[in-house]
């Protein structure tokens, strides 16, 4: 999982049915110091996150299917926000 | 999952039978500021996207799950057309 900062909301009307009812947020991965590191990712929100929040993003399909359920056994969603980070401490 | 701009179409006559009928588009992945990032990709379109549109894609194994048929060999699928980023 990656620690990210939510930087914007992505609105889409025409989308795959699997995305209906979900909020899509653009997330910027952070390094241990909280600085931006790497490319932004789009993730479905499952933690009521908002812009500016530090969140935990799971980038793996099996976990997404367990959290969000499937449509006919399938789900084309890979990245899900699974938590809001209160604090990260790196020794 | 990531943002991209549709920049072209791709036509292939000879292909894996499971890809029959699927629309292939050429996309340019974008960063958070919508600047081009990396090289072009060919993606299966599931939302009737058109040339020049801002879209989002799902990659890896989950791309195949955007299609009706099981076990289709694709690694990028367009799953939404972006209206607005706020």
Backbone of each chain as nested JSON, in Angstrom:
{
  "chains": [
    {"id": "A", "residues": [
      {"number": 1, "name": "UNK", "atoms": {"N": [0.848, -1.187, 0.0], "CA": [0.0, 0.0, 0.0], "C": [0.883, 1.236, 0.0]}},
      {"number": 2, "name": "UNK", "atoms": {"N": [0.341, 2.337, -0.507], "CA": [1.103, 3.574, -0.593], "C": [0.444, 4.656, 0.256]}},
      {"number": 3, "name": "UNK", "atoms": {"N": [1.277, 5.467, 0.885], "CA": [0.773, 6.657, 1.573], "C": [0.71, 7.771, 0.537]}},
      {"number": 4, "name": "UNK", "atoms": {"N": [-0.453, 8.39, 0.395], "CA": [-0.654, 9.419, -0.643], "C": [-1.388, 10.619, -0.051]}},
      {"number": 5, "name": "UNK", "atoms": {"N": [-1.304, 11.736, -0.771], "CA": [-2.134, 12.885, -0.437], "C": [-3.189, 13.044, -1.519]}},
      {"number": 6, "name": "UNK", "atoms": {"N": [-4.43, 13.261, -1.113], "CA": [-5.513, 13.472, -2.085], "C": [-5.374, 14.878, -2.646]}},
      {"number": 7, "name": "UNK", "atoms": {"N": [-5.27, 14.985, -3.998], "CA": [-5.058, 16.311, -4.583], "C": [-6.257, 16.832, -5.383]}},
      {"number": 8, "name": "UNK", "atoms": {"N": [-7.129, 15.956, -5.851], "CA": [-8.315, 16.456, -6.559], "C": [-9.365, 15.366, -6.71]}},
      {"number": 9, "name": "UNK", "atoms": {"N": [-10.552, 15.832, -7.091], "CA": [-11.671, 14.931, -7.357], "C": [-11.838, 14.808, -8.865]}},
      {"number": 10, "name": "UNK", "atoms": {"N": [-12.098, 13.608, -9.354], "CA": [-12.298, 13.392, -10.782], "C": [-13.763, 13.031, -11.014]}},
      {"number": 11, "name": "UNK", "atoms": {"N": [-14.427, 13.83, -11.852], "CA": [-15.844, 13.612, -12.131], "C": [-15.997, 13.021, -13.529]}},
      {"number": 12, "name": "UNK", "atoms": {"N": [-16.767, 11.943, -13.627], "CA": [-16.994, 11.303, -14.925], "C": [-18.441, 10.837, -14.994]}},
      {"number": 13, "name": "UNK", "atoms": {"N": [-19.122, 11.175, -16.085], "CA": [-20.504, 10.718, -16.271], "C": [-20.516, 9.391, -17.014]}},
      {"number": 14, "name": "UNK", "atoms": {"N": [-19.792, 9.348, -18.143], "CA": [-19.701, 8.098, -18.904], "C": [-18.598, 7.257, -18.292]}},
      {"number": 15, "name": "UNK", "atoms": {"N": [-18.99, 6.167, -17.664], "CA": [-17.976, 5.319, -17.035], "C": [-18.469, 3.882, -16.971]}},
      {"number": 16, "name": "UNK", "atoms": {"N": [-17.56, 2.987, -16.753], "CA": [-17.901, 1.571, -16.622], "C": [-18.848, 1.404, -15.425]}},
      {"number": 17, "name": "UNK", "atoms": {"N": [-19.873, 0.523, -15.536], "CA": [-20.847, 0.361, -14.446], "C": [-20.207, 0.067, -13.088]}},
      {"number": 18, "name": "UNK", "atoms": {"N": [-19.04, -0.519, -13.079], "CA": [-18.377, -0.834, -11.807], "C": [-18.045, 0.423, -11.011]}},
      {"number": 19, "name": "UNK", "atoms": {"N": [-17.95, 1.578, -11.694], "CA": [-17.578, 2.821, -11.014], "C": [-18.792, 3.607, -10.513]}},
      {"number": 20, "name": "UNK", "atoms": {"N": [-20.006, 3.148, -10.861], "CA": [-21.202, 3.886, -10.451], "C": [-21.303, 3.926, -8.928]}},
      {"number": 21, "name": "UNK", "atoms": {"N": [-21.568, 5.123, -8.407], "CA": [-21.727, 5.278, -6.961], "C": [-20.433, 5.432, -6.193]}},
      {"number": 22, "name": "UNK", "atoms": {"N": [-19.313, 5.41, -6.908], "CA": [-18.029, 5.566, -6.235], "C": [-17.426, 6.936, -6.527]}},
      {"number": 23, "name": "UNK", "atoms": {"N": [-16.684, 7.464, -5.545], "CA": [-15.955, 8.718, -5.742], "C": [-14.544, 8.376, -6.194]}},
      {"number": 24, "name": "UNK", "atoms": {"N": [-14.095, 9.094, -7.228], "CA": [-12.76, 8.86, -7.768], "C": [-11.867, 10.038, -7.377]}},
      {"number": 25, "name": "UNK", "atoms": {"N": [-10.762, 9.745, -6.714], "CA": [-9.867, 10.807, -6.241], "C": [-8.476, 10.635, -6.827]}},
      {"number": 26, "name": "UNK", "atoms": {"N": [-7.853, 11.769, -7.174], "CA": [-6.47, 11.745, -7.644], "C": [-5.564, 11.83, -6.421]}},
      {"number": 27, "name": "UNK", "atoms": {"N": [-4.625, 10.894, -6.338], "CA": [-3.775, 10.77, -5.157], "C": [-2.301, 10.859, -5.548]}},
      {"number": 28, "name": "UNK", "atoms": {"N": [-1.564, 11.687, -4.821], "CA": [-0.131, 11.847, -5.069], "C": [0.65, 11.038, -4.029]}},
      {"number": 29, "name": "UNK", "atoms": {"N": [1.379, 9.996, -4.458], "CA": [2.19, 9.226, -3.504], "C": [3.233, 10.11, -2.813]}},
      {"number": 30, "name": "UNK", "atoms": {"N": [3.514, 9.784, -1.558], "CA": [4.458, 10.554, -0.745], "C": [5.618, 9.664, -0.317]}},
      {"number": 31, "name": "UNK", "atoms": {"N": [6.768, 10.302, -0.063], "CA": [7.894, 9.551, 0.498], "C": [7.836, 9.622, 2.027]}},
      {"number": 32, "name": "UNK", "atoms": {"N": [8.878, 9.101, 2.676], "CA": [8.874, 9.011, 4.139], "C": [8.823, 10.381, 4.802]}},
      {"number": 33, "name": "UNK", "atoms": {"N": [9.276, 11.413, 4.087], "CA": [9.251, 12.769, 4.653], "C": [7.955, 13.507, 4.346]}},
      {"number": 34, "name": "UNK", "atoms": {"N": [7.064, 12.868, 3.614], "CA": [5.816, 13.521, 3.263], "C": [5.911, 14.355, 1.996]}},
      {"number": 35, "name": "UNK", "atoms": {"N": [7.042, 14.201, 1.251], "CA": [7.2, 14.936, -0.01], "C": [6.636, 14.09, -1.162]}},
      {"number": 36, "name": "UNK", "atoms": {"N": [6.197, 14.758, -2.23], "CA": [5.672, 14.051, -3.404], "C": [6.729, 13.125, -3.981]}},
      {"number": 37, "name": "UNK", "atoms": {"N": [6.326, 11.909, -4.328], "CA": [7.264, 10.934, -4.877], "C": [6.534, 10.031, -5.867]}},
      {"number": 38, "name": "UNK", "atoms": {"N": [6.88, 10.154, -7.137], "CA": [6.27, 9.278, -8.136], "C": [5.008, 9.87, -8.749]}},
      {"number": 39, "name": "UNK", "atoms": {"N": [4.403, 9.082, -9.642], "CA": [3.281, 9.553, -10.435], "C": [1.964, 9.463, -9.675]}},
      {"number": 40, "name": "UNK", "atoms": {"N": [1.089, 10.447, -9.925], "CA": [-0.231, 10.454, -9.301], "C": [-1.046, 9.256, -9.782]}},
      {"number": 41, "name": "UNK", "atoms": {"N": [-1.92, 8.759, -8.91], "CA": [-2.782, 7.634, -9.268], "C": [-4.229, 7.986, -8.977]}},
      {"number": 42, "name": "UNK", "atoms": {"N": [-5.132, 7.371, -9.725], "CA": [-6.557, 7.547, -9.468], "C": [-7.03, 6.379, -8.618]}},
      {"number": 43, "name": "UNK", "atoms": {"N": [-7.772, 6.681, -7.565], "CA": [-8.244, 5.619, -6.69], "C": [-9.697, 5.845, -6.314]}},
      {"number": 44, "name": "UNK", "atoms": {"N": [-10.434, 4.748, -6.164], "CA": [-11.807, 4.799, -5.675], "C": [-11.757, 4.984, -4.163]}},
      {"number": 45, "name": "UNK", "atoms": {"N": [-12.588, 5.893, -3.649], "CA": [-12.563, 6.197, -2.22], "C": [-13.439, 5.225, -1.44]}},
      {"number": 46, "name": "UNK", "atoms": {"N": [-12.856, 4.615, -0.415], "CA": [-13.641, 3.749, 0.464], "C": [-13.407, 4.132, 1.924]}},
      {"number": 47, "name": "UNK", "atoms": {"N": [-12.989, 5.4, 2.146], "CA": [-12.683, 5.842, 3.511], "C": [-13.203, 7.253, 3.774]}},
      {"number": 48, "name": "UNK", "atoms": {"N": [-14.124, 7.718, 2.935], "CA": [-14.663, 9.083, 3.065], "C": [-13.543, 10.117, 3.133]}},
      {"number": 49, "name": "UNK", "atoms": {"N": [-12.571, 9.992, 2.256], "CA": [-11.435, 10.912, 2.226], "C": [-11.83, 12.202, 1.504]}},
      {"number": 50, "name": "UNK", "atoms": {"N": [-11.062, 13.264, 1.771], "CA": [-11.287, 14.531, 1.1], "C": [-9.974, 15.11, 0.618]}},
      {"number": 51, "name": "UNK", "atoms": {"N": [-10.062, 16.199, -0.167], "CA": [-8.857, 16.829, -0.699], "C": [-7.98, 17.305, 0.455]}},
      {"number": 52, "name": "UNK", "atoms": {"N": [-6.68, 17.003, 0.367], "CA": [-5.73, 17.377, 1.413], "C": [-5.468, 16.274, 2.422]}},
      {"number": 53, "name": "UNK", "atoms": {"N": [-6.329, 15.269, 2.467], "CA": [-6.128, 14.169, 3.418], "C": [-4.943, 13.303, 3.006]}},
      {"number": 54, "name": "UNK", "atoms": {"N": [-4.261, 12.762, 4.005], "CA": [-3.236, 11.746, 3.749], "C": [-3.916, 10.389, 3.873]}},
      {"number": 55, "name": "UNK", "atoms": {"N": [-3.781, 9.579, 2.84], "CA": [-4.551, 8.33, 2.784], "C": [-3.651, 7.138, 2.46]}},
      {"number": 56, "name": "UNK", "atoms": {"N": [-4.221, 5.966, 2.664], "CA": [-3.555, 4.715, 2.36], "C": [-4.232, 4.138, 1.124]}},
      {"number": 57, "name": "UNK", "atoms": {"N": [-3.464, 3.91, 0.042], "CA": [-4.045, 3.407, -1.203], "C": [-3.554, 1.992, -1.468]}},
      {"number": 58, "name": "UNK", "atoms": {"N": [-4.507, 1.082, -1.62], "CA": [-4.199, -0.304, -1.952], "C": [-4.275, -0.44, -3.469]}},
      {"number": 59, "name": "UNK", "atoms": {"N": [-3.17, -0.841, -4.101], "CA": [-3.138, -0.956, -5.564], "C": [-3.035, -2.414, -5.961]}},
      {"number": 60, "name": "UNK", "atoms": {"N": [-4.142, -3.092, -5.862], "CA": [-4.114, -4.534, -6.128], "C": [-5.556, -4.978, -6.299]}},
      {"number": 61, "name": "UNK", "atoms": {"N": [-5.835, -5.753, -7.326], "CA": [-7.21, -6.05, -7.707], "C": [-7.972, -6.956, -6.764]}},
      {"number": 62, "name": "UNK", "atoms": {"N": [-7.286, -7.935, -6.185], "CA": [-8.001, -8.89, -5.334], "C": [-8.561, -8.201, -4.091]}},
      {"number": 63, "name": "UNK", "atoms": {"N": [-7.744, -7.328, -3.508], "CA": [-8.217, -6.557, -2.361], "C": [-9.392, -5.676, -2.74]}},
      {"number": 64, "name": "UNK", "atoms": {"N": [-9.334, -5.051, -3.93], "CA": [-10.429, -4.199, -4.397], "C": [-11.725, -4.989, -4.511]}},
      {"number": 65, "name": "UNK", "atoms": {"N": [-11.62, -6.196, -5.042], "CA": [-12.826, -7.019, -5.21], "C": [-13.411, -7.418, -3.858]}},
      {"number": 66, "name": "UNK", "atoms": {"N": [-12.542, -7.687, -2.897], "CA": [-13.048, -8.059, -1.574], "C": [-13.745, -6.88, -0.9]}},
      {"number": 67, "name": "UNK", "atoms": {"N": [-13.239, -5.669, -1.12], "CA": [-13.813, -4.495, -0.47], "C": [-15.089, -4.038, -1.175]}},
      {"number": 68, "name": "UNK", "atoms": {"N": [-15.037, -3.954, -2.503], "CA": [-16.127, -3.339, -3.264], "C": [-17.123, -4.346, -3.823]}},
      {"number": 69, "name": "UNK", "atoms": {"N": [-16.785, -5.627, -3.804], "CA": [-17.64, -6.627, -4.425], "C": [-17.412, -6.671, -5.922]}},
      {"number": 70, "name": "UNK", "atoms": {"N": [-18.117, -7.556, -6.609], "CA": [-17.883, -7.732, -8.044], "C": [-19.189, -7.635, -8.829]}},
      {"number": 71, "name": "UNK", "atoms": {"N": [-19.058, -7.449, -10.144], "CA": [-20.181, -7.536, -11.072], "C": [-19.943, -8.793, -11.892]}},
      {"number": 72, "name": "UNK", "atoms": {"N": [-20.781, -9.807, -11.731], "CA": [-20.597, -11.092, -12.418], "C": [-19.2, -11.657, -12.172]}},
      {"number": 73, "name": "UNK", "atoms": {"N": [-18.715, -11.493, -10.972], "CA": [-17.407, -12.054, -10.615], "C": [-16.221, -11.23, -11.054]}},
      {"number": 74, "name": "UNK", "atoms": {"N": [-16.499, -10.05, -11.665], "CA": [-15.385, -9.236, -12.168], "C": [-15.485, -7.806, -11.635]}},
      {"number": 75, "name": "UNK", "atoms": {"N": [-14.354, -7.135, -11.579], "CA": [-14.333, -5.727, -11.161], "C": [-13.096, -5.046, -11.751]}},
      {"number": 76, "name": "UNK", "atoms": {"N": [-13.294, -4.106, -12.697], "CA": [-12.132, -3.448, -13.31], "C": [-11.63, -2.264, -12.486]}},
      {"number": 77, "name": "UNK", "atoms": {"N": [-11.445, -2.48, -11.21], "CA": [-10.932, -1.432, -10.319], "C": [-9.717, -1.987, -9.602]}},
      {"number": 78, "name": "UNK", "atoms": {"N": [-8.631, -1.221, -9.617], "CA": [-7.371, -1.711, -9.075], "C": [-6.937, -0.938, -7.828]}},
      {"number": 79, "name": "UNK", "atoms": {"N": [-7.213, 0.375, -7.792], "CA": [-6.717, 1.201, -6.698], "C": [-7.869, 1.681, -5.825]}},
      {"number": 80, "name": "UNK", "atoms": {"N": [-7.778, 1.41, -4.527], "CA": [-8.832, 1.799, -3.585], "C": [-8.192, 2.478, -2.371]}},
      {"number": 81, "name": "UNK", "atoms": {"N": [-8.799, 3.603, -1.946], "CA": [-8.372, 4.254, -0.706], "C": [-8.987, 3.467, 0.442]}},
      {"number": 82, "name": "UNK", "atoms": {"N": [-8.121, 2.885, 1.275], "CA": [-8.611, 1.991, 2.323], "C": [-8.449, 2.582, 3.723]}},
      {"number": 83, "name": "UNK", "atoms": {"N": [-7.85, 3.77, 3.835], "CA": [-7.72, 4.347, 5.168], "C": [-7.249, 5.786, 5.109]}},
      {"number": 84, "name": "UNK", "atoms": {"N": [-7.519, 6.516, 6.166], "CA": [-7.012, 7.883, 6.303], "C": [-5.898, 7.84, 7.34]}},
      {"number": 85, "name": "UNK", "atoms": {"N": [-4.73, 8.33, 6.956], "CA": [-3.541, 8.232, 7.795], "C": [-3.521, 9.369, 8.815]}},
      {"number": 86, "name": "UNK", "atoms": {"N": [-3.382, 9.008, 10.084], "CA": [-3.251, 10.026, 11.129], "C": [-1.795, 10.462, 11.252]}},
      {"number": 87, "name": "UNK", "atoms": {"N": [-0.887, 9.489, 11.187], "CA": [0.516, 9.812, 11.451], "C": [1.396, 8.702, 10.87]}},
      {"number": 88, "name": "UNK", "atoms": {"N": [2.531, 9.096, 10.323], "CA": [3.532, 8.125, 9.883], "C": [4.823, 8.479, 10.602]}},
      {"number": 89, "name": "UNK", "atoms": {"N": [5.446, 7.495, 11.196], "CA": [6.722, 7.742, 11.865], "C": [7.775, 6.821, 11.284]}},
      {"number": 90, "name": "UNK", "atoms": {"N": [8.833, 7.394, 10.719], "CA": [9.937, 6.595, 10.18], "C": [11.175, 6.89, 11.007]}},
      {"number": 91, "name": "UNK", "atoms": {"N": [11.745, 5.869, 11.595], "CA": [12.907, 6.053, 12.481], "C": [14.138, 6.457, 11.674]}}
    ]},
    {"id": "B", "residues": [
      {"number": 1, "name": "UNK", "atoms": {"N": [-4.775, 3.047, -11.525], "CA": [-5.625, 3.705, -12.506], "C": [-5.039, 5.082, -12.784]}},
      {"number": 2, "name": "UNK", "atoms": {"N": [-5.209, 5.601, -13.99], "CA": [-4.497, 6.799, -14.389], "C": [-5.236, 7.553, -15.492]}},
      {"number": 3, "name": "UNK", "atoms": {"N": [-4.862, 8.821, -15.654], "CA": [-5.459, 9.695, -16.666], "C": [-4.725, 9.536, -17.986]}},
      {"number": 4, "name": "UNK", "atoms": {"N": [-5.448, 9.759, -19.089], "CA": [-4.799, 9.768, -20.397], "C": [-5.656, 10.551, -21.376]}},
      {"number": 5, "name": "UNK", "atoms": {"N": [-5.041, 10.94, -22.481], "CA": [-5.747, 11.628, -23.566], "C": [-5.806, 10.662, -24.755]}},
      {"number": 6, "name": "UNK", "atoms": {"N": [-6.982, 10.555, -25.379], "CA": [-7.1, 9.715, -26.577], "C": [-6.469, 10.456, -27.745]}},
      {"number": 7, "name": "UNK", "atoms": {"N": [-5.478, 9.845, -28.391], "CA": [-4.773, 10.525, -29.476], "C": [-4.905, 9.798, -30.819]}},
      {"number": 8, "name": "UNK", "atoms": {"N": [-5.532, 8.631, -30.831], "CA": [-5.652, 7.945, -32.109], "C": [-6.415, 6.643, -31.994]}},
      {"number": 9, "name": "UNK", "atoms": {"N": [-6.553, 5.986, -33.117], "CA": [-7.229, 4.689, -33.144], "C": [-6.243, 3.632, -33.614]}},
      {"number": 10, "name": "UNK", "atoms": {"N": [-6.538, 2.397, -33.326], "CA": [-5.669, 1.296, -33.729], "C": [-6.556, 0.205, -34.328]}},
      {"number": 11, "name": "UNK", "atoms": {"N": [-6.207, -0.247, -35.52], "CA": [-6.982, -1.288, -36.199], "C": [-6.092, -2.509, -36.389]}},
      {"number": 12, "name": "UNK", "atoms": {"N": [-6.604, -3.663, -35.991], "CA": [-5.869, -4.914, -36.19], "C": [-6.847, -5.947, -36.724]}},
      {"number": 13, "name": "UNK", "atoms": {"N": [-6.552, -6.49, -37.889], "CA": [-7.458, -7.474, -38.481], "C": [-7.172, -8.863, -37.908]}},
      {"number": 14, "name": "UNK", "atoms": {"N": [-5.919, -9.235, -37.94], "CA": [-5.554, -10.535, -37.351], "C": [-5.246, -10.335, -35.881]}},
      {"number": 15, "name": "UNK", "atoms": {"N": [-6.025, -10.969, -35.022], "CA": [-5.794, -10.805, -33.587], "C": [-6.39, -11.993, -32.848]}},
      {"number": 16, "name": "UNK", "atoms": {"N": [-6.112, -12.058, -31.586], "CA": [-6.683, -13.103, -30.726], "C": [-8.206, -13.047, -30.856]}},
      {"number": 17, "name": "UNK", "atoms": {"N": [-8.883, -14.193, -31.086], "CA": [-10.343, -14.17, -31.308], "C": [-11.124, -13.44, -30.212]}},
      {"number": 18, "name": "UNK", "atoms": {"N": [-10.695, -13.516, -28.96], "CA": [-11.419, -12.852, -27.88], "C": [-11.403, -11.327, -28.011]}},
      {"number": 19, "name": "UNK", "atoms": {"N": [-10.499, -10.787, -28.83], "CA": [-10.439, -9.335, -29.018], "C": [-11.366, -8.866, -30.143]}},
      {"number": 20, "name": "UNK", "atoms": {"N": [-12.046, -9.807, -30.813], "CA": [-12.936, -9.438, -31.92], "C": [-14.028, -8.503, -31.41]}},
      {"number": 21, "name": "UNK", "atoms": {"N": [-14.251, -7.409, -32.137], "CA": [-15.307, -6.467, -31.775], "C": [-14.913, -5.435, -30.75]}},
      {"number": 22, "name": "UNK", "atoms": {"N": [-13.743, -5.556, -30.174], "CA": [-13.319, -4.566, -29.18], "C": [-12.636, -3.394, -29.884]}},
      {"number": 23, "name": "UNK", "atoms": {"N": [-12.992, -2.174, -29.486], "CA": [-12.399, -0.974, -30.088], "C": [-11.068, -0.667, -29.409]}},
      {"number": 24, "name": "UNK", "atoms": {"N": [-10.045, -0.491, -30.214], "CA": [-8.714, -0.187, -29.684], "C": [-8.382, 1.277, -29.961]}},
      {"number": 25, "name": "UNK", "atoms": {"N": [-7.963, 1.998, -28.931], "CA": [-7.582, 3.405, -29.086], "C": [-6.145, 3.599, -28.622]}},
      {"number": 26, "name": "UNK", "atoms": {"N": [-5.477, 4.565, -29.242], "CA": [-4.133, 4.937, -28.811], "C": [-4.276, 6.076, -27.804]}},
      {"number": 27, "name": "UNK", "atoms": {"N": [-3.676, 5.923, -26.629], "CA": [-3.776, 6.958, -25.6], "C": [-2.395, 7.414, -25.161]}},
      {"number": 28, "name": "UNK", "atoms": {"N": [-2.344, 8.689, -24.731], "CA": [-1.131, 9.249, -24.141], "C": [-1.378, 9.413, -22.639]}},
      {"number": 29, "name": "UNK", "atoms": {"N": [-0.729, 8.628, -21.793], "CA": [-0.894, 8.806, -20.345], "C": [-0.472, 10.213, -19.913]}},
      {"number": 30, "name": "UNK", "atoms": {"N": [-1.157, 10.734, -18.868], "CA": [-0.908, 12.09, -18.384], "C": [-0.578, 12.062, -16.895]}},
      {"number": 31, "name": "UNK", "atoms": {"N": [0.143, 13.093, -16.451], "CA": [0.393, 13.234, -15.016], "C": [-0.737, 14.059, -14.376]}},
      {"number": 32, "name": "UNK", "atoms": {"N": [-0.579, 14.401, -13.099], "CA": [-1.644, 15.095, -12.375], "C": [-1.958, 16.462, -12.965]}},
      {"number": 33, "name": "UNK", "atoms": {"N": [-0.956, 17.084, -13.624], "CA": [-1.174, 18.402, -14.25], "C": [-1.595, 18.251, -15.713]}},
      {"number": 34, "name": "UNK", "atoms": {"N": [-1.888, 17.036, -16.097], "CA": [-2.311, 16.692, -17.465], "C": [-1.224, 16.931, -18.498]}},
      {"number": 35, "name": "UNK", "atoms": {"N": [0.045, 16.828, -18.082], "CA": [1.151, 16.853, -19.031], "C": [1.44, 15.414, -19.459]}},
      {"number": 36, "name": "UNK", "atoms": {"N": [1.839, 15.196, -20.734], "CA": [2.147, 13.841, -21.201], "C": [3.221, 13.191, -20.338]}},
      {"number": 37, "name": "UNK", "atoms": {"N": [3.041, 11.892, -20.099], "CA": [3.974, 11.151, -19.256], "C": [4.174, 9.779, -19.879]}},
      {"number": 38, "name": "UNK", "atoms": {"N": [5.398, 9.487, -20.291], "CA": [5.675, 8.174, -20.87], "C": [5.218, 8.055, -22.312]}},
      {"number": 39, "name": "UNK", "atoms": {"N": [5.247, 6.831, -22.82], "CA": [4.963, 6.595, -24.23], "C": [3.492, 6.251, -24.448]}},
      {"number": 40, "name": "UNK", "atoms": {"N": [3.076, 6.303, -25.711], "CA": [1.709, 5.955, -26.079], "C": [1.408, 4.503, -25.727]}},
      {"number": 41, "name": "UNK", "atoms": {"N": [0.131, 4.236, -25.504], "CA": [-0.317, 2.867, -25.248], "C": [-1.551, 2.593, -26.097]}},
      {"number": 42, "name": "UNK", "atoms": {"N": [-1.798, 1.331, -26.368], "CA": [-3.046, 0.926, -27.002], "C": [-3.942, 0.341, -25.914]}},
      {"number": 43, "name": "UNK", "atoms": {"N": [-5.18, 0.846, -25.843], "CA": [-6.105, 0.407, -24.792], "C": [-7.442, 0.025, -25.407]}},
      {"number": 44, "name": "UNK", "atoms": {"N": [-8.117, -0.925, -24.784], "CA": [-9.474, -1.287, -25.191], "C": [-10.431, -0.247, -24.625]}},
      {"number": 45, "name": "UNK", "atoms": {"N": [-11.399, 0.186, -25.451], "CA": [-12.351, 1.204, -25.016], "C": [-13.661, 0.547, -24.587]}},
      {"number": 46, "name": "UNK", "atoms": {"N": [-14.126, 0.847, -23.363], "CA": [-15.398, 0.279, -22.89], "C": [-16.48, 1.346, -22.722]}},
      {"number": 47, "name": "UNK", "atoms": {"N": [-16.148, 2.621, -23.008], "CA": [-17.101, 3.709, -22.732], "C": [-17.356, 4.599, -23.954]}},
      {"number": 48, "name": "UNK", "atoms": {"N": [-17.038, 4.122, -25.148], "CA": [-17.248, 4.88, -26.385], "C": [-16.537, 6.233, -26.345]}},
      {"number": 49, "name": "UNK", "atoms": {"N": [-15.297, 6.222, -25.967], "CA": [-14.504, 7.448, -25.944], "C": [-14.128, 7.843, -27.37]}},
      {"number": 50, "name": "UNK", "atoms": {"N": [-13.826, 9.134, -27.552], "CA": [-13.468, 9.627, -28.877], "C": [-12.135, 10.347, -28.858]}},
      {"number": 51, "name": "UNK", "atoms": {"N": [-11.673, 10.676, -30.061], "CA": [-10.395, 11.351, -30.248], "C": [-10.361, 12.667, -29.459]}},
      {"number": 52, "name": "UNK", "atoms": {"N": [-9.285, 12.896, -28.726], "CA": [-9.09, 14.144, -28.009], "C": [-9.683, 14.163, -26.611]}},
      {"number": 53, "name": "UNK", "atoms": {"N": [-10.44, 13.137, -26.24], "CA": [-11.097, 13.156, -24.937], "C": [-10.134, 12.774, -23.817]}},
      {"number": 54, "name": "UNK", "atoms": {"N": [-10.406, 13.375, -22.638], "CA": [-9.658, 13.044, -21.425], "C": [-10.363, 11.847, -20.786]}},
      {"number": 55, "name": "UNK", "atoms": {"N": [-9.62, 10.784, -20.553], "CA": [-10.225, 9.542, -20.055], "C": [-9.414, 9.014, -18.871]}},
      {"number": 56, "name": "UNK", "atoms": {"N": [-9.977, 8.025, -18.178], "CA": [-9.166, 7.31, -17.205], "C": [-9.184, 5.823, -17.52]}},
      {"number": 57, "name": "UNK", "atoms": {"N": [-8.071, 5.189, -17.184], "CA": [-7.867, 3.786, -17.542], "C": [-7.554, 2.961, -16.305]}},
      {"number": 58, "name": "UNK", "atoms": {"N": [-7.824, 1.679, -16.443], "CA": [-7.354, 0.728, -15.453], "C": [-6.357, -0.179, -16.174]}},
      {"number": 59, "name": "UNK", "atoms": {"N": [-5.267, -0.468, -15.49], "CA": [-4.225, -1.276, -16.113], "C": [-4.115, -2.644, -15.488]}},
      {"number": 60, "name": "UNK", "atoms": {"N": [-3.089, -3.372, -15.914], "CA": [-2.759, -4.695, -15.374], "C": [-3.903, -5.69, -15.575]}},
      {"number": 61, "name": "UNK", "atoms": {"N": [-4.005, -6.645, -14.673], "CA": [-4.954, -7.741, -14.827], "C": [-6.407, -7.273, -14.778]}},
      {"number": 62, "name": "UNK", "atoms": {"N": [-6.643, -6.159, -14.074], "CA": [-8.022, -5.681, -13.922], "C": [-8.578, -5.093, -15.213]}},
      {"number": 63, "name": "UNK", "atoms": {"N": [-7.694, -4.769, -16.172], "CA": [-8.173, -4.242, -17.46], "C": [-9.07, -5.26, -18.147]}},
      {"number": 64, "name": "UNK", "atoms": {"N": [-8.69, -6.516, -18.103], "CA": [-9.476, -7.569, -18.755], "C": [-10.857, -7.691, -18.116]}},
      {"number": 65, "name": "UNK", "atoms": {"N": [-10.963, -7.32, -16.847], "CA": [-12.234, -7.473, -16.152], "C": [-13.24, -6.398, -16.544]}},
      {"number": 66, "name": "UNK", "atoms": {"N": [-12.817, -5.411, -17.33], "CA": [-13.744, -4.392, -17.822], "C": [-14.571, -4.924, -18.991]}},
      {"number": 67, "name": "UNK", "atoms": {"N": [-14.144, -6.039, -19.572], "CA": [-14.818, -6.587, -20.744], "C": [-15.78, -7.703, -20.347]}},
      {"number": 68, "name": "UNK", "atoms": {"N": [-16.737, -7.99, -21.26], "CA": [-17.737, -9.01, -20.954], "C": [-17.136, -10.41, -20.94]}},
      {"number": 69, "name": "UNK", "atoms": {"N": [-16.227, -10.661, -21.89], "CA": [-15.66, -12.012, -21.994], "C": [-14.585, -12.236, -20.926]}},
      {"number": 70, "name": "UNK", "atoms": {"N": [-14.475, -13.453, -20.424], "CA": [-13.403, -13.725, -19.464], "C": [-12.085, -13.987, -20.193]}},
      {"number": 71, "name": "UNK", "atoms": {"N": [-10.991, -13.748, -19.531], "CA": [-9.664, -14.109, -20.02], "C": [-9.289, -13.463, -21.348]}},
      {"number": 72, "name": "UNK", "atoms": {"N": [-9.605, -12.172, -21.522], "CA": [-9.199, -11.459, -22.728], "C": [-7.796, -10.879, -22.486]}},
      {"number": 73, "name": "UNK", "atoms": {"N": [-6.883, -11.064, -23.44], "CA": [-5.517, -10.589, -23.22], "C": [-5.356, -9.087, -23.462]}},
      {"number": 74, "name": "UNK", "atoms": {"N": [-5.767, -8.278, -22.495], "CA": [-5.529, -6.826, -22.571], "C": [-4.894, -6.371, -21.249]}},
      {"number": 75, "name": "UNK", "atoms": {"N": [-4.082, -5.302, -21.322], "CA": [-3.459, -4.78, -20.105], "C": [-3.759, -3.306, -19.873]}},
      {"number": 76, "name": "UNK", "atoms": {"N": [-4.686, -2.747, -20.66], "CA": [-5.127, -1.371, -20.425], "C": [-6.549, -1.228, -20.975]}},
      {"number": 77, "name": "UNK", "atoms": {"N": [-7.45, -0.694, -20.173], "CA": [-8.828, -0.501, -20.616], "C": [-9.297, 0.894, -20.205]}},
      {"number": 78, "name": "UNK", "atoms": {"N": [-9.934, 1.599, -21.177], "CA": [-10.531, 2.907, -20.875], "C": [-11.852, 2.637, -20.179]}},
      {"number": 79, "name": "UNK", "atoms": {"N": [-11.997, 3.124, -18.919], "CA": [-13.203, 2.818, -18.139], "C": [-13.998, 4.071, -17.76]}},
      {"number": 80, "name": "UNK", "atoms": {"N": [-13.575, 5.261, -18.214], "CA": [-14.37, 6.452, -17.928], "C": [-13.917, 7.638, -18.75]}},
      {"number": 81, "name": "UNK", "atoms": {"N": [-14.874, 8.546, -19.032], "CA": [-14.557, 9.804, -19.712], "C": [-14.654, 10.915, -18.674]}},
      {"number": 82, "name": "UNK", "atoms": {"N": [-13.583, 11.67, -18.503], "CA": [-13.52, 12.685, -17.442], "C": [-14.286, 13.933, -17.868]}},
      {"number": 83, "name": "UNK", "atoms": {"N": [-15.231, 14.355, -17.003], "CA": [-15.954, 15.615, -17.229], "C": [-15.168, 16.776, -16.64]}},
      {"number": 84, "name": "UNK", "atoms": {"N": [-14.66, 16.555, -15.421], "CA": [-14.076, 17.665, -14.67], "C": [-13.119, 17.13, -13.618]}},
      {"number": 85, "name": "UNK", "atoms": {"N": [-12.063, 17.892, -13.353], "CA": [-11.158, 17.574, -12.247], "C": [-11.141, 18.801, -11.349]}},
      {"number": 86, "name": "UNK", "atoms": {"N": [-11.583, 18.627, -10.092], "CA": [-11.691, 19.779, -9.185], "C": [-10.86, 19.57, -7.93]}}
    ]}
  ]
}
